[in-house]
Amino acid sequence: MTKKLALVAVAVAMIAGGAWLSNGGMGVSAARADGTTTTTTTTATGTTAAPAPAPTATDTKAPVIPEMSIGNPDAKVTVTEYLSFTCPHCAEFHAAVYPDIKKNYIDTGKIKFTIQEVYFDKYGLWAGMMAHCGGPMRYFGIVDILYNTQNDWLGTNDPNVVVANLKKIGKTAGMTDAELNTCMNDGKMAQALVAQFQKTSQADKIEGTPSFVVDGVTHSNMSYDEFSKLLDAELAKNK
């Protein structure tokens, strides 16, 4: 089975409960029906809500999330994978299918391959924040590490251990402690990532992970043989 989505419930729960864990707590603003906002702060002693100050133009500007793509940017066939870093079936796809897709279709310039992240839980969001911290040049390498070591960094119920494990992966990819602390405590980026996940997943009618949008058509998880036949057919149509 693939993980199934409950888009609105998950996104709202993450934002309302605090999307990131930091030593001092992170404030996450949420709009209320009366037009005001509240800031929910998660700390070691619990969660509190208080009225947030009126946002300035700078405060309300959402971070820009770069597209995470590899392959030929001008390819006639585009593939978007919807994945979750805590999804075991996504890890299986990246171990058994993705290497051959990369070798035969991405590295040869036949397709453009883009990743869109899905967040089922806070750990998946934290992993996404760490991966984005490395920028487009490091992103796909970090994705490989996250899936290759999924059982290791995710194999605990202690969120502090998960944070430490993710930071180890970030440092393996060449980031410093200072860079990781800044990125992984960025509440605005957490909100922007969740907002993007909600918008794109709804637009493409994503119901589980991994899912794939090939030239605008959404497909569920598949084997390499199935994927290859699909891509070959799309390439033949786009000659």
Summary of the structure (lengths in Angstrom):
residues: 239
radius of gyration: 18.6
end to end distance: 35.1
largest distance: 60.7
contacts: 724
relative contact order: 0.18
helix: 49%
strand: 20%
